[in-house]
């Protein structure tokens, strides 16, 4: 098979995998929640589950499949690349549609938490080894973060109930069937995506890390982009920025532990000297922007901030693409 045909096959597999991944993720989460509702599971438990895993489900499944298939660098690249894309690309594009008001409490809860988990990740990656203990520490951090996020809310139960999908009259058995099919397609599409990504990396002679940081990361960030732009266009501006911060927190605290536990070992040096500094830098920049613009009379992040964010993502892609196979 010629190189062109090979590339075409792997590219089709990756694109189809991404499309099915996004679609099946939504259906699986929605109907799993409906089944739990109809079985009278506590709404708070369902809400907490949706808060914790809803935005990071694609990254989680893709990273698990990649680690199981012996491609942990795609998993690591997926996590770091998604966090970079979420801030620079997703939030940047969202800002082009509207300035984003800074919700009350954002700077005292979500921002410190995303900074804390990002710094912890940097400390754990510094030795260029992703170990089982690193994974355990990140999961422990996730439990602490979730506790802090949910604690202190004056009307926690009603807030969580708002996240639940509306009961459309579907029977338990039908919702269960859709959830199971969604999970099967979710896993299958993740395997297809990883197979296509590994194939493209091999054919082009670049590392799996680069493919994970770029194509796979952008693909698994599409749900965040769709949700953020949709939220802003509907006037729910606070959801957009909360979605970005929440996704980045859970990517590091629940997705990165998967390759650490499933396929622990050495990680590419580029992760420490090239990619993580971008994650840290963009996270700190977003935090500073929130603190700075919160002090202004408008109390919102202006639209023009989206331009340098998108430009920074273009610069990052250029750096990654010209770094050779590292």
C-alpha positions as protocol buffer text, in pm:
chain_id: "A"
residue {
  index: 1
  type: UNK
  ca { x: 0 y: 0 z: 0 }
}
residue {
  index: 2
  type: UNK
  ca { x: 139 y: 341 z: -100 }
}
residue {
  index: 3
  type: UNK
  ca { x: 213 y: 611 z: 156 }
}
residue {
  index: 4
  type: UNK
  ca { x: -74 y: 825 z: 25 }
}
residue {
  index: 5
  type: UNK
  ca { x: -326 y: 542 z: 59 }
}
residue {
  index: 6
  type: UNK
  ca { x: -190 y: 452 z: 402 }
}
residue {
  index: 7
  type: UNK
  ca { x: -218 y: 813 z: 521 }
}
residue {
  index: 8
  type: UNK
  ca { x: -570 y: 839 z: 377 }
}
residue {
  index: 9
  type: UNK
  ca { x: -678 y: 524 z: 561 }
}
residue {
  index: 10
  type: UNK
  ca { x: -535 y: 638 z: 895 }
}
residue {
  index: 11
  type: UNK
  ca { x: -675 y: 991 z: 848 }
}
residue {
  index: 12
  type: UNK
  ca { x: -1025 y: 857 z: 778 }
}
residue {
  index: 13
  type: UNK
  ca { x: -999 y: 633 z: 1086 }
}
residue {
  index: 14
  type: UNK
  ca { x: -894 y: 930 z: 1301 }
}
residue {
  index: 15
  type: UNK
  ca { x: -1168 y: 1163 z: 1172 }
}
residue {
  index: 16
  type: UNK
  ca { x: -1443 y: 901 z: 1199 }
}
residue {
  index: 17
  type: UNK
  ca { x: -1313 y: 808 z: 1545 }
}
residue {
  index: 18
  type: UNK
  ca { x: -1330 y: 1173 z: 1658 }
}
residue {
  index: 19
  type: UNK
  ca { x: -1685 y: 1223 z: 1526 }
}
residue {
  index: 20
  type: UNK
  ca { x: -1814 y: 903 z: 1687 }
}
residue {
  index: 21
  type: UNK
  ca { x: -1625 y: 985 z: 2008 }
}
residue {
  index: 22
  type: UNK
  ca { x: -1799 y: 1321 z: 2054 }
}
residue {
  index: 23
  type: UNK
  ca { x: -2144 y: 1185 z: 1964 }
}
residue {
  index: 24
  type: UNK
  ca { x: -2122 y: 869 z: 2176 }
}
residue {
  index: 25
  type: UNK
  ca { x: -1978 y: 1055 z: 2476 }
}
residue {
  index: 26
  type: UNK
  ca { x: -2283 y: 1283 z: 2494 }
}
residue {
  index: 27
  type: UNK
  ca { x: -2531 y: 994 z: 2460 }
}
residue {
  index: 28
  type: UNK
  ca { x: -2351 y: 775 z: 2712 }
}
residue {
  index: 29
  type: UNK
  ca { x: -2337 y: 1048 z: 2978 }
}
residue {
  index: 30
  type: UNK
  ca { x: -2694 y: 1170 z: 2918 }
}
residue {
  index: 31
  type: UNK
  ca { x: -2863 y: 828 z: 2926 }
}
residue {
  index: 32
  type: UNK
  ca { x: -2648 y: 696 z: 3210 }
}
residue {
  index: 33
  type: UNK
  ca { x: -2775 y: 989 z: 3415 }
}
residue {
  index: 34
  type: UNK
  ca { x: -3134 y: 922 z: 3304 }
}
residue {
  index: 35
  type: UNK
  ca { x: -3107 y: 556 z: 3409 }
}
residue {
  index: 36
  type: UNK
  ca { x: -2973 y: 662 z: 3749 }
}
residue {
  index: 37
  type: UNK
  ca { x: -3258 y: 914 z: 3787 }
}
residue {
  index: 38
  type: UNK
  ca { x: -3522 y: 655 z: 3702 }
}
residue {
  index: 39
  type: UNK
  ca { x: -3369 y: 409 z: 3948 }
}
residue {
  index: 40
  type: UNK
  ca { x: -3404 y: 683 z: 4214 }
}
residue {
  index: 41
  type: UNK
  ca { x: -3032 y: 731 z: 4270 }
}
residue {
  index: 42
  type: UNK
  ca { x: -2968 y: 1042 z: 4481 }
}
residue {
  index: 43
  type: UNK
  ca { x: -2965 y: 1345 z: 4243 }
}
residue {
  index: 44
  type: UNK
  ca { x: -2659 y: 1482 z: 4423 }
}
residue {
  index: 45
  type: UNK
  ca { x: -2462 y: 1167 z: 4341 }
}
residue {
  index: 46
  type: UNK
  ca { x: -2562 y: 1187 z: 3974 }
}
residue {
  index: 47
  type: UNK
  ca { x: -2483 y: 1558 z: 3965 }
}
residue {
  index: 48
  type: UNK
  ca { x: -2142 y: 1512 z: 4122 }
}
residue {
  index: 49
  type: UNK
  ca { x: -2063 y: 1237 z: 3869 }
}
residue {
  index: 50
  type: UNK
  ca { x: -2163 y: 1462 z: 3580 }
}
residue {
  index: 51
  type: UNK
  ca { x: -1962 y: 1752 z: 3721 }
}
residue {
  index: 52
  type: UNK
  ca { x: -1657 y: 1531 z: 3768 }
}
residue {
  index: 53
  type: UNK
  ca { x: -1656 y: 1334 z: 3445 }
}
residue {
  index: 54
  type: UNK
  ca { x: -1886 y: 1506 z: 3197 }
}
residue {
  index: 55
  type: UNK
  ca { x: -1636 y: 1741 z: 3036 }
}
residue {
  index: 56
  type: UNK
  ca { x: -1339 y: 1501 z: 3040 }
}
residue {
  index: 57
  type: UNK
  ca { x: -1503 y: 1178 z: 2922 }
}
residue {
  index: 58
  type: UNK
  ca { x: -1347 y: 1184 z: 2570 }
}
residue {
  index: 59
  type: UNK
  ca { x: -997 y: 1253 z: 2707 }
}
residue {
  index: 60
  type: UNK
  ca { x: -1045 y: 987 z: 2973 }
}
residue {
  index: 61
  type: UNK
  ca { x: -1147 y: 705 z: 2738 }
}
residue {
  index: 62
  type: UNK
  ca { x: -892 y: 794 z: 2469 }
}
residue {
  index: 63
  type: UNK
  ca { x: -610 y: 810 z: 2726 }
}
residue {
  index: 64
  type: UNK
  ca { x: -711 y: 477 z: 2881 }
}
residue {
  index: 65
  type: UNK
  ca { x: -732 y: 306 z: 2540 }
}
residue {
  index: 66
  type: UNK
  ca { x: -400 y: 458 z: 2430 }
}
residue {
  index: 67
  type: UNK
  ca { x: -226 y: 339 z: 2749 }
}
residue {
  index: 68
  type: UNK
  ca { x: -378 y: -9 z: 2717 }
}
residue {
  index: 69
  type: UNK
  ca { x: -272 y: -26 z: 2351 }
}
residue {
  index: 70
  type: UNK
  ca { x: 89 y: 50 z: 2445 }
}
residue {
  index: 71
  type: UNK
  ca { x: 86 y: 416 z: 2338 }
}
residue {
  index: 72
  type: UNK
  ca { x: 105 y: 604 z: 2672 }
}
residue {
  index: 73
  type: UNK
  ca { x: 267 y: 906 z: 2503 }
}
residue {
  index: 74
  type: UNK
  ca { x: -56 y: 968 z: 2312 }
}
residue {
  index: 75
  type: UNK
  ca { x: -235 y: 960 z: 2650 }
}
residue {
  index: 76
  type: UNK
  ca { x: 6 y: 1209 z: 2811 }
}
residue {
  index: 77
  type: UNK
  ca { x: 7 y: 1429 z: 2502 }
}
residue {
  index: 78
  type: UNK
  ca { x: -372 y: 1419 z: 2495 }
}
residue {
  index: 79
  type: UNK
  ca { x: -397 y: 1555 z: 2851 }
}
residue {
  index: 80
  type: UNK
  ca { x: -138 y: 1833 z: 2818 }
}
residue {
  index: 81
  type: UNK
  ca { x: -243 y: 1921 z: 2463 }
}
residue {
  index: 82
  type: UNK
  ca { x: -609 y: 1940 z: 2565 }
}
residue {
  index: 83
  type: UNK
  ca { x: -530 y: 2180 z: 2850 }
}
residue {
  index: 84
  type: UNK
  ca { x: -330 y: 2400 z: 2613 }
}
residue {
  index: 85
  type: UNK
  ca { x: -606 y: 2388 z: 2351 }
}
residue {
  index: 86
  type: UNK
  ca { x: -879 y: 2456 z: 2609 }
}
residue {
  index: 87
  type: UNK
  ca { x: -722 y: 2786 z: 2717 }
}
residue {
  index: 88
  type: UNK
  ca { x: -554 y: 2913 z: 2400 }
}
residue {
  index: 89
  type: UNK
  ca { x: -791 y: 2779 z: 2133 }
}
residue {
  index: 90
  type: UNK
  ca { x: -1129 y: 2704 z: 2295 }
}
residue {
  index: 91
  type: UNK
  ca { x: -1138 y: 3003 z: 2532 }
}
residue {
  index: 92
  type: UNK
  ca { x: -976 y: 3223 z: 2267 }
}
residue {
  index: 93
  type: UNK
  ca { x: -1245 y: 3140 z: 2009 }
}
residue {
  index: 94
  type: UNK
  ca { x: -1519 y: 3175 z: 2273 }
}
residue {
  index: 95
  type: UNK
  ca { x: -1397 y: 3528 z: 2354 }
}
residue {
  index: 96
  type: UNK
  ca { x: -1432 y: 3626 z: 1988 }
}
residue {
  index: 97
  type: UNK
  ca { x: -1807 y: 3580 z: 2028 }
}
residue {
  index: 98
  type: UNK
  ca { x: -1844 y: 3779 z: 2348 }
}
residue {
  index: 99
  type: UNK
  ca { x: -1659 y: 3924 z: 2645 }
}
residue {
  index: 100
  type: UNK
  ca { x: -1683 y: 3688 z: 2943 }
}
residue {
  index: 101
  type: UNK
  ca { x: -1809 y: 3816 z: 3282 }
}
residue {
  index: 102
  type: UNK
  ca { x: -1609 y: 3686 z: 3578 }
}
residue {
  index: 103
  type: UNK
  ca { x: -1844 y: 3493 z: 3805 }
}
residue {
  index: 104
  type: UNK
  ca { x: -1843 y: 3555 z: 4177 }
}
residue {
  index: 105
  type: UNK
  ca { x: -1620 y: 3309 z: 4362 }
}
residue {
  index: 106
  type: UNK
  ca { x: -1426 y: 3206 z: 4051 }
}
residue {
  index: 107
  type: UNK
  ca { x: -1106 y: 3376 z: 4165 }
}
residue {
  index: 108
  type: UNK
  ca { x: -1126 y: 3231 z: 4516 }
}
residue {
  index: 109
  type: UNK
  ca { x: -1214 y: 2869 z: 4433 }
}
residue {
  index: 110
  type: UNK
  ca { x: -1166 y: 2742 z: 4075 }
}
residue {
  index: 111
  type: UNK
  ca { x: -860 y: 2953 z: 3990 }
}
residue {
  index: 112
  type: UNK
  ca { x: -653 y: 2853 z: 4297 }
}
residue {
  index: 113
  type: UNK
  ca { x: -751 y: 2488 z: 4239 }
}
residue {
  index: 114
  type: UNK
  ca { x: -648 y: 2483 z: 3872 }
}
residue {
  index: 115
  type: UNK
  ca { x: -318 y: 2651 z: 3967 }
}
residue {
  index: 116
  type: UNK
  ca { x: -259 y: 2400 z: 4249 }
}
residue {
  index: 117
  type: UNK
  ca { x: -324 y: 2088 z: 4039 }
}
residue {
  index: 118
  type: UNK
  ca { x: -111 y: 2232 z: 3755 }
}
residue {
  index: 119
  type: UNK
  ca { x: 185 y: 2298 z: 3987 }
}
residue {
  index: 120
  type: UNK
  ca { x: 146 y: 1950 z: 4143 }
}
residue {
  index: 121
  type: UNK
  ca { x: 150 y: 1794 z: 3796 }
}
residue {
  index: 122
  type: UNK
  ca { x: 467 y: 1984 z: 3714 }
}
residue {
  index: 123
  type: UNK
  ca { x: 638 y: 1853 z: 4028 }
}
residue {
  index: 124
  type: UNK
  ca { x: 535 y: 1495 z: 3946 }
}
residue {
  index: 125
  type: UNK
  ca { x: 652 y: 1518 z: 3582 }
}
residue {
  index: 126
  type: UNK
  ca { x: 983 y: 1689 z: 3665 }
}
residue {
  index: 127
  type: UNK
  ca { x: 1173 y: 1361 z: 3707 }
}
residue {
  index: 128
  type: UNK
  ca { x: 1054 y: 1250 z: 3359 }
}
residue {
  index: 129
  type: UNK
  ca { x: 891 y: 942 z: 3509 }
}
residue {
  index: 130
  type: UNK
  ca { x: 517 y: 883 z: 3528 }
}
residue {
  index: 131
  type: UNK
  ca { x: 475 y: 629 z: 3806 }
}
residue {
  index: 132
  type: UNK
  ca { x: 186 y: 451 z: 3973 }
}
residue {
  index: 133
  type: UNK
  ca { x: 244 y: 665 z: 4281 }
}
residue {
  index: 134
  type: UNK
  ca { x: 212 y: 977 z: 4066 }
}
residue {
  index: 135
  type: UNK
  ca { x: -125 y: 847 z: 3951 }
}
residue {
  index: 136
  type: UNK
  ca { x: -236 y: 776 z: 4307 }
}
residue {
  index: 137
  type: UNK
  ca { x: -131 y: 1125 z: 4421 }
}
residue {
  index: 138
  type: UNK
  ca { x: -328 y: 1285 z: 4137 }
}
residue {
  index: 139
  type: UNK
  ca { x: -638 y: 1081 z: 4223 }
}
residue {
  index: 140
  type: UNK
  ca { x: -602 y: 1183 z: 4588 }
}
residue {
  index: 141
  type: UNK
  ca { x: -577 y: 1545 z: 4472 }
}
residue {
  index: 142
  type: UNK
  ca { x: -894 y: 1491 z: 4267 }
}
residue {
  index: 143
  type: UNK
  ca { x: -1087 y: 1377 z: 4576 }
}
residue {
  index: 144
  type: UNK
  ca { x: -966 y: 1685 z: 4768 }
}
residue {
  index: 145
  type: UNK
  ca { x: -1050 y: 1919 z: 4479 }
}
residue {
  index: 146
  type: UNK
  ca { x: -1398 y: 1773 z: 4432 }
}
residue {
  index: 147
  type: UNK
  ca { x: -1464 y: 1811 z: 4804 }
}
residue {
  index: 148
  type: UNK
  ca { x: -1355 y: 2176 z: 4796 }
}
residue {
  index: 149
  type: UNK
  ca { x: -1559 y: 2250 z: 4482 }
}
residue {
  index: 150
  type: UNK
  ca { x: -1876 y: 2103 z: 4631 }
}
residue {
  index: 151
  type: UNK
  ca { x: -1831 y: 2230 z: 4985 }
}
residue {
  index: 152
  type: UNK
  ca { x: -1965 y: 2565 z: 5090 }
}
residue {
  index: 153
  type: UNK
  ca { x: -2231 y: 2596 z: 4822 }
}
residue {
  index: 154
  type: UNK
  ca { x: -2542 y: 2747 z: 4976 }
}
residue {
  index: 155
  type: UNK
  ca { x: -2776 y: 2561 z: 4745 }
}
residue {
  index: 156
  type: UNK
  ca { x: -2567 y: 2266 z: 4631 }
}
residue {
  index: 157
  type: UNK
  ca { x: -2851 y: 2022 z: 4566 }
}
residue {
  index: 158
  type: UNK
  ca { x: -3043 y: 2257 z: 4336 }
}
residue {
  index: 159
  type: UNK
  ca { x: -2720 y: 2347 z: 4151 }
}
residue {
  index: 160
  type: UNK
  ca { x: -2643 y: 1982 z: 4089 }
}
residue {
  index: 161
  type: UNK
  ca { x: -3000 y: 1910 z: 3981 }
}
residue {
  index: 162
  type: UNK
  ca { x: -2963 y: 2177 z: 3714 }
}
residue {
  index: 163
  type: UNK
  ca { x: -2690 y: 1964 z: 3554 }
}
residue {
  index: 164
  type: UNK
  ca { x: -2921 y: 1664 z: 3522 }
}
residue {
  index: 165
  type: UNK
  ca { x: -3070 y: 1591 z: 3178 }
}
residue {
  index: 166
  type: UNK
  ca { x: -3443 y: 1639 z: 3135 }
}
residue {
  index: 167
  type: UNK
  ca { x: -3652 y: 1322 z: 3147 }
}
residue {
  index: 168
  type: UNK
  ca { x: -3784 y: 1284 z: 2793 }
}
residue {
  index: 169
  type: UNK
  ca { x: -4014 y: 994 z: 2880 }
}
residue {
  index: 170
  type: UNK
  ca { x: -3774 y: 726 z: 2760 }
}
residue {
  index: 171
  type: UNK
  ca { x: -3811 y: 397 z: 2948 }
}
residue {
  index: 172
  type: UNK
  ca { x: -3537 y: 267 z: 3175 }
}
residue {
  index: 173
  type: UNK
  ca { x: -3463 y: -23 z: 2943 }
}
residue {
  index: 174
  type: UNK
  ca { x: -3433 y: 205 z: 2639 }
}
residue {
  index: 175
  type: UNK
  ca { x: -3208 y: 453 z: 2823 }
}
residue {
  index: 176
  type: UNK
  ca { x: -2996 y: 163 z: 2949 }
}
residue {
  index: 177
  type: UNK
  ca { x: -2966 y: 24 z: 2597 }
}
residue {
  index: 178
  type: UNK
  ca { x: -2865 y: 364 z: 2458 }
}
residue {
  index: 179
  type: UNK
  ca { x: -2611 y: 409 z: 2740 }
}
residue {
  index: 180
  type: UNK
  ca { x: -2459 y: 65 z: 2673 }
}
residue {
  index: 181
  type: UNK
  ca { x: -2444 y: 127 z: 2297 }
}
residue {
  index: 182
  type: UNK
  ca { x: -2294 y: 471 z: 2369 }
}
residue {
  index: 183
  type: UNK
  ca { x: -2025 y: 314 z: 2586 }
}
residue {
  index: 184
  type: UNK
  ca { x: -1944 y: 49 z: 2324 }
}
residue {
  index: 185
  type: UNK
  ca { x: -1920 y: 313 z: 2051 }
}
residue {
  index: 186
  type: UNK
  ca { x: -1718 y: 538 z: 2284 }
}
residue {
  index: 187
  type: UNK
  ca { x: -1462 y: 264 z: 2343 }
}
residue {
  index: 188
  type: UNK
  ca { x: -1463 y: 151 z: 1980 }
}
residue {
  index: 189
  type: UNK
  ca { x: -1424 y: 504 z: 1843 }
}
residue {
  index: 190
  type: UNK
  ca { x: -1139 y: 568 z: 2090 }
}
residue {
  index: 191
  type: UNK
  ca { x: -958 y: 258 z: 1966 }
}
residue {
  index: 192
  type: UNK
  ca { x: -1016 y: 370 z: 1606 }
}
residue {
  index: 193
  type: UNK
  ca { x: -887 y: 718 z: 1685 }
}
residue {
  index: 194
  type: UNK
  ca { x: -576 y: 586 z: 1863 }
}
residue {
  index: 195
  type: UNK
  ca { x: -509 y: 340 z: 1577 }
}
residue {
  index: 196
  type: UNK
  ca { x: -534 y: 620 z: 1322 }
}
residue {
  index: 197
  type: UNK
  ca { x: -318 y: 852 z: 1533 }
}
residue {
  index: 198
  type: UNK
  ca { x: -43 y: 591 z: 1582 }
}
residue {
  index: 199
  type: UNK
  ca { x: -58 y: 510 z: 1211 }
}
residue {
  index: 200
  type: UNK
  ca { x: -19 y: 875 z: 1110 }
}
residue {
  index: 201
  type: UNK
  ca { x: 270 y: 921 z: 1355 }
}
residue {
  index: 202
  type: UNK
  ca { x: 447 y: 616 z: 1213 }
}
residue {
  index: 203
  type: UNK
  ca { x: 384 y: 713 z: 850 }
}
residue {
  index: 204
  type: UNK
  ca { x: 507 y: 1070 z: 902 }
}
residue {
  index: 205
  type: UNK
  ca { x: 798 y: 966 z: 1121 }
}
residue {
  index: 206
  type: UNK
  ca { x: 691 y: 1186 z: 1412 }
}
residue {
  index: 207
  type: UNK
  ca { x: 642 y: 1080 z: 1771 }
}
residue {
  index: 208
  type: UNK
  ca { x: 314 y: 963 z: 1918 }
}
residue {
  index: 209
  type: UNK
  ca { x: 355 y: 1245 z: 2173 }
}
residue {
  index: 210
  type: UNK
  ca { x: 331 y: 1510 z: 1897 }
}
residue {
  index: 211
  type: UNK
  ca { x: 17 y: 1347 z: 1752 }
}
residue {
  index: 212
  type: UNK
  ca { x: -134 y: 1331 z: 2102 }
}
residue {
  index: 213
  type: UNK
  ca { x: -49 y: 1698 z: 2168 }
}
residue {
  index: 214
  type: UNK
  ca { x: -202 y: 1821 z: 1844 }
}
residue {
  index: 215
  type: UNK
  ca { x: -458 y: 1619 z: 1648 }
}
residue {
  index: 216
  type: UNK
  ca { x: -589 y: 1402 z: 1932 }
}
residue {
  index: 217
  type: UNK
  ca { x: -586 y: 1689 z: 2185 }
}
residue {
  index: 218
  type: UNK
  ca { x: -781 y: 1925 z: 1959 }
}
residue {
  index: 219
  type: UNK
  ca { x: -1026 y: 1648 z: 1872 }
}
residue {
  index: 220
  type: UNK
  ca { x: -1103 y: 1563 z: 2233 }
}
residue {
  index: 221
  type: UNK
  ca { x: -1137 y: 1936 z: 2313 }
}
residue {
  index: 222
  type: UNK
  ca { x: -1418 y: 1978 z: 2058 }
}
residue {
  index: 223
  type: UNK
  ca { x: -1692 y: 1910 z: 2319 }
}
residue {
  index: 224
  type: UNK
  ca { x: -1553 y: 2193 z: 2535 }
}
residue {
  index: 225
  type: UNK
  ca { x: -1547 y: 2425 z: 2232 }
}
residue {
  index: 226
  type: UNK
  ca { x: -1905 y: 2339 z: 2137 }
}
residue {
  index: 227
  type: UNK
  ca { x: -2028 y: 2374 z: 2495 }
}
residue {
  index: 228
  type: UNK
  ca { x: -1848 y: 2706 z: 2557 }
}
residue {
  index: 229
  type: UNK
  ca { x: -1956 y: 2875 z: 2233 }
}
residue {
  index: 230
  type: UNK
  ca { x: -2313 y: 2748 z: 2280 }
}
residue {
  index: 231
  type: UNK
  ca { x: -2318 y: 2877 z: 2640 }
}
residue {
  index: 232
  type: UNK
  ca { x: -2199 y: 3222 z: 2537 }
}
residue {
  index: 233
  type: UNK
  ca { x: -2448 y: 3249 z: 2249 }
}
residue {
  index: 234
  type: UNK
  ca { x: -2729 y: 3157 z: 2490 }
}
residue {
  index: 235
  type: UNK
  ca { x: -2612 y: 3419 z: 2739 }
}
residue {
  index: 236
  type: UNK
  ca { x: -2472 y: 3175 z: 2997 }
}
residue {
  index: 237
  type: UNK
  ca { x: -2130 y: 3340 z: 3005 }
}
residue {
  index: 238
  type: UNK
  ca { x: -2030 y: 3207 z: 3346 }
}
residue {
  index: 239
  type: UNK
  ca { x: -2066 y: 2849 z: 3222 }
}
residue {
  index: 240
  type: UNK
  ca { x: -1808 y: 2907 z: 2947 }
}
residue {
  index: 241
  type: UNK
  ca { x: -1513 y: 2998 z: 3170 }
}
residue {
  index: 242
  type: UNK
  ca { x: -1618 y: 2748 z: 3438 }
}
residue {
  index: 243
  type: UNK
  ca { x: -1627 y: 2479 z: 3170 }
}
residue {
  index: 244
  type: UNK
  ca { x: -1268 y: 2553 z: 3066 }
}
residue {
  index: 245
  type: UNK
  ca { x: -1129 y: 2561 z: 3421 }
}
residue {
  index: 246
  type: UNK
  ca { x: -1326 y: 2252 z: 3525 }
}
residue {
  index: 247
  type: UNK
  ca { x: -1213 y: 2054 z: 3223 }
}
residue {
  index: 248
  type: UNK
  ca { x: -845 y: 2141 z: 3282 }
}
residue {
  index: 249
  type: UNK
  ca { x: -869 y: 2048 z: 3649 }
}
residue {
  index: 250
  type: UNK
  ca { x: -1026 y: 1711 z: 3575 }
}
residue {
  index: 251
  type: UNK
  ca { x: -793 y: 1638 z: 3282 }
}
residue {
  index: 252
  type: UNK
  ca { x: -495 y: 1657 z: 3517 }
}
residue {
  index: 253
  type: UNK
  ca { x: -661 y: 1498 z: 3819 }
}
residue {
  index: 254
  type: UNK
  ca { x: -859 y: 1214 z: 3656 }
}
residue {
  index: 255
  type: UNK
  ca { x: -722 y: 1158 z: 3303 }
}
residue {
  index: 256
  type: UNK
  ca { x: -344 y: 1181 z: 3357 }
}
residue {
  index: 257
  type: UNK
  ca { x: -355 y: 913 z: 3633 }
}
residue {
  index: 258
  type: UNK
  ca { x: -473 y: 658 z: 3372 }
}
residue {
  index: 259
  type: UNK
  ca { x: -144 y: 626 z: 3178 }
}
residue {
  index: 260
  type: UNK
  ca { x: 40 y: 654 z: 3511 }
}
residue {
  index: 261
  type: UNK
  ca { x: -141 y: 350 z: 3651 }
}
residue {
  index: 262
  type: UNK
  ca { x: -195 y: 148 z: 3330 }
}
residue {
  index: 263
  type: UNK
  ca { x: 145 y: 206 z: 3164 }
}
residue {
  index: 264
  type: UNK
  ca { x: 389 y: 369 z: 3409 }
}
residue {
  index: 265
  type: UNK
  ca { x: 740 y: 452 z: 3290 }
}
residue {
  index: 266
  type: UNK
  ca { x: 967 y: 717 z: 3143 }
}
residue {
  index: 267
  type: UNK
  ca { x: 811 y: 1009 z: 2959 }
}
residue {
  index: 268
  type: UNK
  ca { x: 956 y: 1208 z: 2670 }
}
residue {
  index: 269
  type: UNK
  ca { x: 1191 y: 1486 z: 2779 }
}
residue {
  index: 270
  type: UNK
  ca { x: 995 y: 1725 z: 2557 }
}
residue {
  index: 271
  type: UNK
  ca { x: 700 y: 1698 z: 2797 }
}
residue {
  index: 272
  type: UNK
  ca { x: 903 y: 1864 z: 3073 }
}
residue {
  index: 273
  type: UNK
  ca { x: 1105 y: 2118 z: 2874 }
}
residue {
  index: 274
  type: UNK
  ca { x: 855 y: 2212 z: 2599 }
}
residue {
  index: 275
  type: UNK
  ca { x: 493 y: 2112 z: 2663 }
}
residue {
  index: 276
  type: UNK
  ca { x: 432 y: 2144 z: 3036 }
}
residue {
  index: 277
  type: UNK
  ca { x: 578 y: 2498 z: 3047 }
}
residue {
  index: 278
  type: UNK
  ca { x: 306 y: 2595 z: 2797 }
}
residue {
  index: 279
  type: UNK
  ca { x: 38 y: 2437 z: 3015 }
}
residue {
  index: 280
  type: UNK
  ca { x: 173 y: 2623 z: 3320 }
}
residue {
  index: 281
  type: UNK
  ca { x: 226 y: 2951 z: 3137 }
}
residue {
  index: 282
  type: UNK
  ca { x: -123 y: 2961 z: 2984 }
}
residue {
  index: 283
  type: UNK
  ca { x: -284 y: 2860 z: 3314 }
}
residue {
  index: 284
  type: UNK
  ca { x: -100 y: 3134 z: 3503 }
}
residue {
  index: 285
  type: UNK
  ca { x: -182 y: 3385 z: 3226 }
}
residue {
  index: 286
  type: UNK
  ca { x: -553 y: 3299 z: 3245 }
}
residue {
  index: 287
  type: UNK
  ca { x: -547 y: 3325 z: 3625 }
}
residue {
  index: 288
  type: UNK
  ca { x: -376 y: 3667 z: 3608 }
}
residue {
  index: 289
  type: UNK
  ca { x: -630 y: 3783 z: 3348 }
}
residue {
  index: 290
  type: UNK
  ca { x: -917 y: 3679 z: 3576 }
}
residue {
  index: 291
  type: UNK
  ca { x: -763 y: 3856 z: 3877 }
}
residue {
  index: 292
  type: UNK
  ca { x: -678 y: 4168 z: 3672 }
}
residue {
  index: 293
  type: UNK
  ca { x: -1008 y: 4215 z: 3489 }
}
residue {
  index: 294
  type: UNK
  ca { x: -1206 y: 4133 z: 3802 }
}
residue {
  index: 295
  type: UNK
  ca { x: -1079 y: 4464 z: 3942 }
}
residue {
  index: 296
  type: UNK
  ca { x: -1209 y: 4662 z: 3644 }
}
residue {
  index: 297
  type: UNK
  ca { x: -1547 y: 4833 z: 3634 }
}
residue {
  index: 298
  type: UNK
  ca { x: -1675 y: 4596 z: 3364 }
}
residue {
  index: 299
  type: UNK
  ca { x: -1570 y: 4286 z: 3566 }
}
residue {
  index: 300
  type: UNK
  ca { x: -1526 y: 4080 z: 3250 }
}
residue {
  index: 301
  type: UNK
  ca { x: -1252 y: 3950 z: 3023 }
}
residue {
  index: 302
  type: UNK
  ca { x: -1274 y: 4158 z: 2700 }
}
residue {
  index: 303
  type: UNK
  ca { x: -1306 y: 4008 z: 2354 }
}
residue {
  index: 304
  type: UNK
  ca { x: -963 y: 4130 z: 2238 }
}
residue {
  index: 305
  type: UNK
  ca { x: -792 y: 3885 z: 2478 }
}
residue {
  index: 306
  type: UNK
  ca { x: -907 y: 3605 z: 2246 }
}
residue {
  index: 307
  type: UNK
  ca { x: -669 y: 3726 z: 1972 }
}
residue {
  index: 308
  type: UNK
  ca { x: -339 y: 3679 z: 2163 }
}
residue {
  index: 309
  type: UNK
  ca { x: -470 y: 3349 z: 2301 }
}
residue {
  index: 310
  type: UNK
  ca { x: -536 y: 3209 z: 1954 }
}
residue {
  index: 311
  type: UNK
  ca { x: -205 y: 3353 z: 1831 }
}
residue {
  index: 312
  type: UNK
  ca { x: -24 y: 3179 z: 2118 }
}
residue {
  index: 313
  type: UNK
  ca { x: -179 y: 2848 z: 2011 }
}
residue {
  index: 314
  type: UNK
  ca { x: -54 y: 2902 z: 1656 }
}
residue {
  index: 315
  type: UNK
  ca { x: 295 y: 2968 z: 1796 }
}
residue {
  index: 316
  type: UNK
  ca { x: 276 y: 2650 z: 2006 }
}
residue {
  index: 317
  type: UNK
  ca { x: 171 y: 2441 z: 1704 }
}
residue {
  index: 318
  type: UNK
  ca { x: 460 y: 2588 z: 1506 }
}
residue {
  index: 319
  type: UNK
  ca { x: 708 y: 2501 z: 1782 }
}
residue {
  index: 320
  type: UNK
  ca { x: 575 y: 2145 z: 1810 }
}
residue {
  index: 321
  type: UNK
  ca { x: 573 y: 2093 z: 1433 }
}
residue {
  index: 322
  type: UNK
  ca { x: 930 y: 2215 z: 1395 }
}
residue {
  index: 323
  type: UNK
  ca { x: 1068 y: 2021 z: 1690 }
}
residue {
  index: 324
  type: UNK
  ca { x: 1134 y: 1717 z: 1476 }
}
residue {
  index: 325
  type: UNK
  ca { x: 1018 y: 1383 z: 1612 }
}
residue {
  index: 326
  type: UNK
  ca { x: 1075 y: 1482 z: 1973 }
}
